[in-house]
Amino acid sequence: MSPGIRSQEVKLQKILKLLAAGITAIARSVDGVEIPEELQDVLALLCNTQYEINSYRKSIIRPALNPKFARLCRPSSAQPPTLLFGDNLPKQVKDLDEEVKAIGM
């Protein structure tokens, strides 16, 4: 990964860490209590912001990847994974390697 992309990635990781800490603090402050609708909206917006930043991270990392692994950065319509490139990256990489071997790339 180029130094410029790596620098952006590190900055975004720091922002996401702070965002996650804020989301967690809000969630813990209302643990066991009914959450007011306005606070639900705040949490939804913060969580969506985190999702969008992660999507942006994928988009800046994708050009730096080996082309055969670029599929790992494609947008997902399913439930967002807990990890940036999915919850089972080693299996995805193995599957991609097997596909590449099968088609002779």
The first five atom37 places (N, CA, C, CB, O) and aatype in JSON, in Angstrom:
{
  "aatype": [12, 15, 14, 7, 9, 1, 15, 5, 6, 19, 11, 10, 5, 11, 9, 10, 11, 10, 10, 0, 0, 7, 9, 16, 0, 9, 0, 1, 15, 19, 3, 7, 19, 6, 9, 14, 6, 6, 10, 5, 3, 19, 10, 0, 10, 10, 4, 2, 16, 5, 18, 6, 9, 2, 15, 18, 1, 11, 15, 9, 9, 1, 14, 0, 10, 2, 14, 11, 13, 0, 1, 10, 4, 1, 14, 15, 15, 0, 5, 14, 14, 16, 10, 10, 13, 7, 3, 2, 10, 14, 11, 5, 19, 11, 3, 10, 3, 6, 6, 19, 11, 0, 9, 7, 12],
  "atom_mask": [
    [1, 1, 1, 1, 1],
    [1, 1, 1, 1, 1],
    [1, 1, 1, 1, 1],
    [1, 1, 1, 0, 1],
    [1, 1, 1, 1, 1],
    [1, 1, 1, 1, 1],
    [1, 1, 1, 1, 1],
    [1, 1, 1, 1, 1],
    [1, 1, 1, 1, 1],
    [1, 1, 1, 1, 1],
    [1, 1, 1, 1, 1],
    [1, 1, 1, 1, 1],
    [1, 1, 1, 1, 1],
    [1, 1, 1, 1, 1],
    [1, 1, 1, 1, 1],
    [1, 1, 1, 1, 1],
    [1, 1, 1, 1, 1],
    [1, 1, 1, 1, 1],
    [1, 1, 1, 1, 1],
    [1, 1, 1, 1, 1],
    [1, 1, 1, 1, 1],
    [1, 1, 1, 0, 1],
    [1, 1, 1, 1, 1],
    [1, 1, 1, 1, 1],
    [1, 1, 1, 1, 1],
    [1, 1, 1, 1, 1],
    [1, 1, 1, 1, 1],
    [1, 1, 1, 1, 1],
    [1, 1, 1, 1, 1],
    [1, 1, 1, 1, 1],
    [1, 1, 1, 1, 1],
    [1, 1, 1, 0, 1],
    [1, 1, 1, 1, 1],
    [1, 1, 1, 1, 1],
    [1, 1, 1, 1, 1],
    [1, 1, 1, 1, 1],
    [1, 1, 1, 1, 1],
    [1, 1, 1, 1, 1],
    [1, 1, 1, 1, 1],
    [1, 1, 1, 1, 1],
    [1, 1, 1, 1, 1],
    [1, 1, 1, 1, 1],
    [1, 1, 1, 1, 1],
    [1, 1, 1, 1, 1],
    [1, 1, 1, 1, 1],
    [1, 1, 1, 1, 1],
    [1, 1, 1, 1, 1],
    [1, 1, 1, 1, 1],
    [1, 1, 1, 1, 1],
    [1, 1, 1, 1, 1],
    [1, 1, 1, 1, 1],
    [1, 1, 1, 1, 1],
    [1, 1, 1, 1, 1],
    [1, 1, 1, 1, 1],
    [1, 1, 1, 1, 1],
    [1, 1, 1, 1, 1],
    [1, 1, 1, 1, 1],
    [1, 1, 1, 1, 1],
    [1, 1, 1, 1, 1],
    [1, 1, 1, 1, 1],
    [1, 1, 1, 1, 1],
    [1, 1, 1, 1, 1],
    [1, 1, 1, 1, 1],
    [1, 1, 1, 1, 1],
    [1, 1, 1, 1, 1],
    [1, 1, 1, 1, 1],
    [1, 1, 1, 1, 1],
    [1, 1, 1, 1, 1],
    [1, 1, 1, 1, 1],
    [1, 1, 1, 1, 1],
    [1, 1, 1, 1, 1],
    [1, 1, 1, 1, 1],
    [1, 1, 1, 1, 1],
    [1, 1, 1, 1, 1],
    [1, 1, 1, 1, 1],
    [1, 1, 1, 1, 1],
    [1, 1, 1, 1, 1],
    [1, 1, 1, 1, 1],
    [1, 1, 1, 1, 1],
    [1, 1, 1, 1, 1],
    [1, 1, 1, 1, 1],
    [1, 1, 1, 1, 1],
    [1, 1, 1, 1, 1],
    [1, 1, 1, 1, 1],
    [1, 1, 1, 1, 1],
    [1, 1, 1, 0, 1],
    [1, 1, 1, 1, 1],
    [1, 1, 1, 1, 1],
    [1, 1, 1, 1, 1],
    [1, 1, 1, 1, 1],
    [1, 1, 1, 1, 1],
    [1, 1, 1, 1, 1],
    [1, 1, 1, 1, 1],
    [1, 1, 1, 1, 1],
    [1, 1, 1, 1, 1],
    [1, 1, 1, 1, 1],
    [1, 1, 1, 1, 1],
    [1, 1, 1, 1, 1],
    [1, 1, 1, 1, 1],
    [1, 1, 1, 1, 1],
    [1, 1, 1, 1, 1],
    [1, 1, 1, 1, 1],
    [1, 1, 1, 1, 1],
    [1, 1, 1, 0, 1],
    [1, 1, 1, 1, 1]
  ],
  "atom_positions": [
    [[0.86, -1.16, 0.0], [0.0, 0.0, 0.0], [0.91, 1.24, 0.0], [-0.98, -0.01, 1.24], [1.91, 1.28, 0.72]],
    [[0.57, 2.21, -0.79], [1.39, 3.42, -0.87], [1.32, 4.2, 0.45], [0.93, 4.31, -2.04], [0.35, 4.1, 1.19]],
    [[2.36, 4.99, 0.73], [2.36, 5.77, 1.98], [1.16, 6.72, 2.08], [3.65, 6.57, 2.09], [0.63, 6.92, 3.17]],
    [[0.73, 7.3, 0.97], [-0.42, 8.21, 1.0], [-1.71, 7.52, 1.39], [0.0, 0.0, 0.0], [-2.48, 8.02, 2.2]],
    [[-1.93, 6.35, 0.79], [-3.13, 5.58, 1.12], [-3.05, 5.09, 2.55], [-3.31, 4.39, 0.14], [-4.04, 5.13, 3.28]],
    [[-1.87, 4.62, 2.96], [-1.7, 4.13, 4.33], [-1.96, 5.25, 5.34], [-0.28, 3.56, 4.53], [-2.56, 5.03, 6.38]],
    [[-1.5, 6.46, 5.02], [-1.71, 7.61, 5.9], [-3.2, 7.91, 6.05], [-0.97, 8.85, 5.34], [-3.69, 8.14, 7.16]],
    [[-3.92, 7.9, 4.94], [-5.38, 8.12, 4.99], [-6.05, 7.03, 5.81], [-5.97, 8.16, 3.56], [-6.95, 7.31, 6.6]],
    [[-5.62, 5.8, 5.61], [-6.2, 4.67, 6.32], [-6.01, 4.81, 7.83], [-5.59, 3.35, 5.82], [-6.94, 4.57, 8.6]],
    [[-4.82, 5.2, 8.25], [-4.54, 5.37, 9.68], [-5.4, 6.49, 10.26], [-3.04, 5.68, 9.9], [-5.93, 6.36, 11.36]],
    [[-5.54, 7.59, 9.54], [-6.37, 8.7, 10.01], [-7.83, 8.27, 10.15], [-6.27, 9.9, 9.04], [-8.5, 8.61, 11.13]],
    [[-8.32, 7.53, 9.16], [-9.7, 7.07, 9.23], [-9.9, 6.07, 10.37], [-10.12, 6.43, 7.91], [-10.95, 6.07, 11.01]],
    [[-8.91, 5.22, 10.63], [-9.01, 4.29, 11.75], [-9.13, 5.05, 13.07], [-7.79, 3.35, 11.78], [-9.9, 4.66, 13.94]],
    [[-8.37, 6.13, 13.21], [-8.43, 6.93, 14.44], [-9.81, 7.57, 14.61], [-7.34, 8.02, 14.44], [-10.37, 7.58, 15.7]],
    [[-10.35, 8.09, 13.52], [-11.68, 8.7, 13.55], [-12.72, 7.65, 13.94], [-12.03, 9.33, 12.18], [-13.6, 7.91, 14.77]],
    [[-12.63, 6.47, 13.33], [-13.59, 5.4, 13.63], [-13.49, 4.93, 15.06], [-13.38, 4.22, 12.69], [-14.5, 4.58, 15.68]],
    [[-12.28, 4.91, 15.6], [-12.11, 4.5, 16.99], [-12.82, 5.48, 17.93], [-10.61, 4.39, 17.35], [-13.48, 5.08, 18.88]],
    [[-12.67, 6.77, 17.65], [-13.35, 7.79, 18.45], [-14.87, 7.7, 18.29], [-12.87, 9.19, 18.07], [-15.61, 7.81, 19.27]],
    [[-15.31, 7.5, 17.08], [-16.74, 7.37, 16.81], [-17.33, 6.16, 17.54], [-16.99, 7.24, 15.29], [-18.4, 6.25, 18.14]],
    [[-16.62, 5.04, 17.5], [-17.08, 3.84, 18.2], [-17.13, 4.07, 19.71], [-16.17, 2.64, 17.87], [-18.04, 3.59, 20.38]],
    [[-16.15, 4.8, 20.24], [-16.14, 5.09, 21.68], [-17.36, 5.94, 22.05], [-14.83, 5.83, 22.08], [-17.98, 5.71, 23.09]],
    [[-17.71, 6.9, 21.2], [-18.89, 7.72, 21.45], [-20.18, 6.93, 21.38], [0.0, 0.0, 0.0], [-21.07, 7.09, 22.22]],
    [[-20.3, 6.07, 20.38], [-21.49, 5.23, 20.24], [-21.62, 4.32, 21.46], [-21.42, 4.39, 18.94], [-22.71, 4.16, 22.02]],
    [[-20.51, 3.73, 21.87], [-20.51, 2.84, 23.03], [-20.91, 3.57, 24.3], [-19.14, 2.19, 23.21], [-21.69, 3.06, 25.1]],
    [[-20.38, 4.77, 24.48], [-20.71, 5.56, 25.68], [-22.2, 5.87, 25.74], [-19.89, 6.86, 25.71], [-22.82, 5.77, 26.8]],
    [[-22.76, 6.25, 24.61], [-24.2, 6.55, 24.57], [-25.0, 5.28, 24.89], [-24.61, 7.12, 23.18], [-25.93, 5.31, 25.69]],
    [[-24.62, 4.18, 24.25], [-25.35, 2.93, 24.46], [-25.27, 2.47, 25.91], [-24.81, 1.84, 23.53], [-26.26, 1.99, 26.46]],
    [[-24.12, 2.61, 26.52], [-23.98, 2.19, 27.92], [-24.73, 3.11, 28.87], [-22.5, 2.14, 28.3], [-25.18, 2.67, 29.93]],
    [[-24.85, 4.37, 28.51], [-25.53, 5.31, 29.4], [-27.03, 5.05, 29.49], [-25.29, 6.73, 28.92], [-27.68, 5.48, 30.45]],
    [[-27.57, 4.35, 28.53], [-29.01, 4.07, 28.53], [-29.29, 2.58, 28.7], [-29.64, 4.57, 27.24], [-30.42, 2.14, 28.49]],
    [[-28.29, 1.82, 29.08], [-28.45, 0.38, 29.25], [-29.57, 0.07, 30.24], [-27.13, -0.25, 29.73], [-29.54, 0.52, 31.39]],
    [[-30.55, -0.68, 29.79], [-31.65, -1.07, 30.65], [-32.75, -0.03, 30.76], [0.0, 0.0, 0.0], [-33.73, -0.23, 31.48]],
    [[-32.6, 1.07, 30.08], [-33.58, 2.15, 30.12], [-34.15, 2.33, 28.72], [-32.94, 3.49, 30.66], [-33.45, 2.13, 27.72]],
    [[-35.41, 2.69, 28.65], [-36.0, 2.94, 27.33], [-35.31, 4.15, 26.7], [-37.55, 3.18, 27.45], [-35.18, 5.2, 27.33]],
    [[-34.89, 3.98, 25.46], [-34.15, 5.03, 24.77], [-35.14, 6.0, 24.11], [-33.17, 4.43, 23.7], [-35.99, 5.57, 23.34]],
    [[-35.03, 7.29, 24.42], [-35.91, 8.27, 23.76], [-35.71, 8.25, 22.24], [-35.64, 9.69, 24.31], [-34.62, 7.93, 21.75]],
    [[-36.75, 8.58, 21.52], [-36.71, 8.53, 20.06], [-35.59, 9.4, 19.48], [-38.04, 8.96, 19.49], [-34.93, 9.0, 18.52]],
    [[-35.38, 10.58, 20.06], [-34.33, 11.47, 19.56], [-32.95, 10.82, 19.71], [-34.37, 12.81, 20.32], [-32.1, 10.95, 18.82]],
    [[-32.74, 10.13, 20.83], [-31.46, 9.46, 21.05], [-31.31, 8.26, 20.11], [-31.34, 9.01, 22.51], [-30.2, 7.94, 19.67]],
    [[-32.42, 7.6, 19.8], [-32.37, 6.51, 18.82], [-31.92, 7.05, 17.47], [-33.75, 5.83, 18.69], [-31.12, 6.42, 16.77]],
    [[-32.44, 8.23, 17.11], [-32.04, 8.85, 15.85], [-30.56, 9.21, 15.86], [-32.87, 10.1, 15.6], [-29.87, 9.01, 14.86]],
    [[-30.07, 9.72, 16.98], [-28.65, 10.06, 17.1], [-27.79, 8.81, 16.91], [-28.35, 10.71, 18.47], [-26.81, 8.83, 16.17]],
    [[-28.16, 7.72, 17.59], [-27.4, 6.49, 17.46], [-27.44, 5.96, 16.03], [-27.94, 5.43, 18.43], [-26.43, 5.49, 15.51]],
    [[-28.59, 6.04, 15.4], [-28.71, 5.57, 14.01], [-27.81, 6.4, 13.09], [-30.17, 5.65, 13.54], [-27.15, 5.84, 12.22]],
    [[-27.79, 7.7, 13.28], [-26.93, 8.56, 12.45], [-25.45, 8.27, 12.69], [-27.23, 10.04, 12.74], [-24.66, 8.22, 11.74]],
    [[-25.07, 8.08, 13.94], [-23.67, 7.77, 14.24], [-23.26, 6.42, 13.66], [-23.44, 7.79, 15.75], [-22.16, 6.27, 13.12]],
    [[-24.13, 5.44, 13.78], [-23.82, 4.12, 13.22], [-23.75, 4.17, 11.7], [-24.88, 3.09, 13.66], [-22.9, 3.52, 11.1]],
    [[-24.63, 4.94, 11.08], [-24.58, 5.08, 9.63], [-23.3, 5.8, 9.2], [-25.81, 5.84, 9.12], [-22.7, 5.46, 8.18]],
    [[-22.88, 6.78, 9.99], [-21.63, 7.48, 9.7], [-20.46, 6.5, 9.75], [-21.4, 8.64, 10.7], [-19.58, 6.53, 8.89]],
    [[-20.45, 5.63, 10.73], [-19.4, 4.63, 10.85], [-19.41, 3.7, 9.62], [-19.56, 3.81, 12.15], [-18.35, 3.37, 9.08]],
    [[-20.57, 3.28, 9.19], [-20.69, 2.43, 8.01], [-20.16, 3.15, 6.76], [-22.16, 2.02, 7.79], [-19.43, 2.56, 5.97]],
    [[-20.52, 4.42, 6.6], [-20.08, 5.17, 5.43], [-18.57, 5.37, 5.43], [-20.79, 6.53, 5.39], [-17.94, 5.3, 4.37]],
    [[-17.98, 5.63, 6.58], [-16.53, 5.78, 6.66], [-15.85, 4.47, 6.31], [-16.09, 6.26, 8.07], [-14.85, 4.46, 5.59]],
    [[-16.38, 3.35, 6.8], [-15.81, 2.05, 6.44], [-15.92, 1.79, 4.94], [-16.5, 0.93, 7.22], [-15.01, 1.22, 4.34]],
    [[-17.03, 2.18, 4.33], [-17.19, 2.03, 2.88], [-16.16, 2.88, 2.14], [-18.63, 2.42, 2.45], [-15.6, 2.45, 1.13]],
    [[-15.91, 4.08, 2.64], [-14.9, 4.95, 2.04], [-13.51, 4.34, 2.18], [-14.93, 6.35, 2.68], [-12.71, 4.39, 1.25]],
    [[-13.22, 3.75, 3.36], [-11.93, 3.09, 3.56], [-11.71, 2.01, 2.5], [-11.84, 2.47, 4.97], [-10.63, 1.91, 1.92]],
    [[-12.74, 1.22, 2.26], [-12.63, 0.18, 1.23], [-12.33, 0.79, -0.14], [-13.92, -0.66, 1.16], [-11.51, 0.28, -0.89]],
    [[-13.0, 1.9, -0.45], [-12.81, 2.51, -1.76], [-11.41, 3.08, -1.95], [-13.83, 3.61, -1.97], [-10.9, 3.09, -3.07]],
    [[-10.77, 3.55, -0.86], [-9.4, 4.06, -1.05], [-8.36, 2.94, -1.01], [-9.08, 5.09, 0.03], [-7.27, 3.1, -1.56]],
    [[-8.68, 1.82, -0.38], [-7.76, 0.69, -0.32], [-7.81, -0.11, -1.62], [-8.1, -0.21, 0.88], [-6.79, -0.65, -2.06]],
    [[-8.97, -0.19, -2.22], [-9.17, -1.06, -3.39], [-8.14, -0.85, -4.51], [-10.54, -0.83, -3.94], [-7.62, -1.85, -5.01]],
    [[-7.83, 0.38, -4.92], [-6.87, 0.55, -6.02], [-5.47, 0.03, -5.68], [-6.78, 2.01, -6.4], [-4.69, -0.28, -6.58]],
    [[-5.13, -0.06, -4.4], [-3.8, -0.49, -4.0], [-3.68, -2.01, -3.88], [-3.44, 0.15, -2.68], [-2.59, -2.54, -3.69]],
    [[-4.8, -2.71, -4.0], [-4.79, -4.16, -3.84], [-4.39, -4.85, -5.13], [-6.16, -4.65, -3.4], [-4.54, -4.32, -6.23]],
    [[-3.87, -6.05, -4.96], [-3.65, -6.92, -6.09], [-5.02, -7.11, -6.75], [-3.0, -8.3, -5.65], [-5.99, -7.37, -6.06]],
    [[-5.11, -6.98, -8.08], [-6.42, -7.04, -8.74], [-7.25, -8.27, -8.4], [-6.22, -7.0, -10.22], [-8.48, -8.2, -8.38]],
    [[-6.61, -9.4, -8.14], [-7.41, -10.59, -7.86], [-8.11, -10.5, -6.5], [-6.53, -11.85, -7.9], [-9.05, -11.24, -6.24]],
    [[-7.66, -9.59, -5.62], [-8.29, -9.41, -4.32], [-9.23, -8.21, -4.27], [-7.23, -9.28, -3.27], [-9.83, -7.94, -3.23]],
    [[-9.36, -7.48, -5.35], [-10.2, -6.29, -5.38], [-11.66, -6.6, -5.06], [-10.12, -5.62, -6.74], [-12.38, -5.75, -4.54]],
    [[-12.09, -7.83, -5.38], [-13.48, -8.22, -5.07], [-13.8, -8.13, -3.6], [-13.74, -9.63, -5.55], [-14.96, -7.95, -3.22]],
    [[-12.78, -8.25, -2.75], [-13.01, -8.19, -1.31], [-13.48, -6.81, -0.87], [-11.74, -8.56, -0.56], [-14.03, -6.67, 0.23]],
    [[-13.28, -5.8, -1.7], [-13.66, -4.42, -1.35], [-14.96, -3.99, -2.0], [-12.56, -3.47, -1.75], [-15.35, -2.83, -1.88]],
    [[-15.62, -4.88, -2.67], [-16.85, -4.47, -3.35], [-17.92, -4.12, -2.32], [-17.36, -5.58, -4.3], [-17.95, -4.68, -1.23]],
    [[-18.8, -3.19, -2.67], [-19.88, -2.82, -1.75], [-20.75, -4.03, -1.46], [-20.72, -1.68, -2.33], [-20.99, -4.87, -2.33]],
    [[-21.23, -4.1, -0.24], [-22.06, -5.22, 0.17], [-23.47, -4.73, 0.45], [-21.46, -5.91, 1.4], [-23.67, -3.7, 1.1]],
    [[-24.45, -5.48, -0.04], [-25.84, -5.13, 0.24], [-26.35, -5.89, 1.46], [-26.73, -5.42, -0.98], [-27.44, -5.61, 1.96]],
    [[-25.57, -6.84, 1.93], [-25.96, -7.64, 3.09], [-25.64, -6.88, 4.37], [-25.25, -9.01, 3.08], [-25.14, -5.75, 4.33]],
    [[-25.92, -7.51, 5.49], [-25.6, -6.95, 6.8], [-24.11, -6.62, 6.85], [-25.99, -7.93, 7.95], [-23.3, -7.47, 6.48]],
    [[-23.73, -5.43, 7.29], [-22.31, -5.09, 7.36], [-21.56, -6.05, 8.29], [-22.13, -3.64, 7.83], [-22.06, -6.38, 9.37]],
    [[-20.38, -6.49, 7.87], [-19.6, -7.39, 8.73], [-18.99, -6.63, 9.91], [-18.49, -8.09, 7.91], [-18.98, -5.39, 9.92]],
    [[-18.5, -7.36, 10.88], [-17.86, -6.71, 12.02], [-16.45, -6.26, 11.68], [-17.83, -7.64, 13.23], [-15.93, -5.34, 12.31]],
    [[-15.82, -6.88, 10.69], [-14.48, -6.51, 10.26], [-14.55, -5.86, 8.88], [-13.54, -7.74, 10.25], [-15.47, -6.14, 8.11]],
    [[-13.58, -5.01, 8.56], [-13.62, -4.23, 7.33], [-13.8, -5.07, 6.08], [-12.38, -3.42, 7.21], [-14.6, -4.71, 5.22]],
    [[-13.09, -6.19, 5.96], [-13.18, -7.01, 4.76], [-13.99, -8.28, 4.98], [-11.8, -7.36, 4.28], [-13.83, -9.25, 4.24]],
    [[-14.83, -8.27, 5.98], [-15.68, -9.41, 6.24], [-15.18, -10.21, 7.42], [0.0, 0.0, 0.0], [-14.04, -10.07, 7.86]],
    [[-16.06, -11.04, 7.91], [-15.75, -11.8, 9.11], [-14.89, -13.02, 8.84], [-17.02, -12.22, 9.79], [-14.34, -13.61, 9.77]],
    [[-14.76, -13.42, 7.58], [-13.99, -14.62, 7.25], [-13.06, -14.35, 6.08], [-14.93, -15.79, 6.93], [-13.16, -15.01, 5.05]],
    [[-12.15, -13.4, 6.24], [-11.25, -13.02, 5.17], [-10.37, -14.17, 4.69], [-10.37, -11.88, 5.63], [-10.23, -14.34, 3.47]],
    [[-9.78, -14.99, 5.57], [-8.95, -16.09, 5.06], [-9.71, -17.03, 4.12], [-8.4, -16.89, 6.22], [-9.16, -17.48, 3.11]],
    [[-10.97, -17.32, 4.43], [-11.77, -18.19, 3.55], [-12.03, -17.5, 2.22], [-13.11, -18.57, 4.23], [-11.96, -18.13, 1.16]],
    [[-12.32, -16.2, 2.25], [-12.56, -15.47, 1.01], [-11.31, -15.47, 0.13], [-13.01, -14.04, 1.31], [-11.41, -15.64, -1.09]],
    [[-10.14, -15.26, 0.73], [-8.89, -15.26, -0.03], [-8.64, -16.64, -0.62], [-7.69, -14.83, 0.88], [-8.24, -16.75, -1.78]],
    [[-8.86, -17.7, 0.17], [-8.67, -19.06, -0.32], [-9.61, -19.33, -1.5], [-8.92, -20.08, 0.81], [-9.19, -19.91, -2.5]],
    [[-10.87, -18.92, -1.38], [-11.83, -19.12, -2.46], [-11.4, -18.38, -3.72], [-13.22, -18.65, -2.04], [-11.5, -18.92, -4.82]],
    [[-10.9, -17.16, -3.56], [-10.42, -16.41, -4.72], [-9.22, -17.1, -5.37], [-10.06, -14.98, -4.31], [-9.15, -17.18, -6.59]],
    [[-8.29, -17.58, -4.56], [-7.14, -18.29, -5.09], [-7.57, -19.52, -5.88], [-6.19, -18.7, -3.97], [-7.02, -19.8, -6.95]],
    [[-8.54, -20.26, -5.37], [-9.04, -21.45, -6.06], [-9.72, -21.07, -7.38], [-10.03, -22.21, -5.17], [-9.56, -21.78, -8.38]],
    [[-10.46, -19.97, -7.4], [-11.09, -19.51, -8.65], [-10.05, -19.13, -9.67], [-12.02, -18.32, -8.38], [-10.17, -19.46, -10.85]],
    [[-8.99, -18.42, -9.21], [-7.93, -18.0, -10.13], [-7.24, -19.22, -10.72], [-6.9, -17.09, -9.39], [-6.96, -19.26, -11.92]],
    [[-6.96, -20.22, -9.89], [-6.33, -21.46, -10.38], [-7.25, -22.18, -11.37], [-5.99, -22.39, -9.21], [-6.78, -22.7, -12.38]],
    [[-8.54, -22.2, -11.08], [-9.49, -22.91, -11.94], [-9.6, -22.28, -13.32], [-10.87, -22.95, -11.29], [-9.78, -23.0, -14.31]],
    [[-9.5, -20.96, -13.41], [-9.62, -20.32, -14.72], [-8.26, -20.05, -15.34], [-10.39, -19.02, -14.59], [-8.18, -19.54, -16.45]],
    [[-7.19, -20.41, -14.62], [-5.84, -20.32, -15.17], [-5.28, -18.92, -15.28], [0.0, 0.0, 0.0], [-4.57, -18.62, -16.23]],
    [[-5.59, -18.07, -14.35], [-5.05, -16.71, -14.38], [-3.67, -16.67, -13.79], [-5.96, -15.73, -13.64], [-3.04, -15.61, -13.74]]
  ]
}
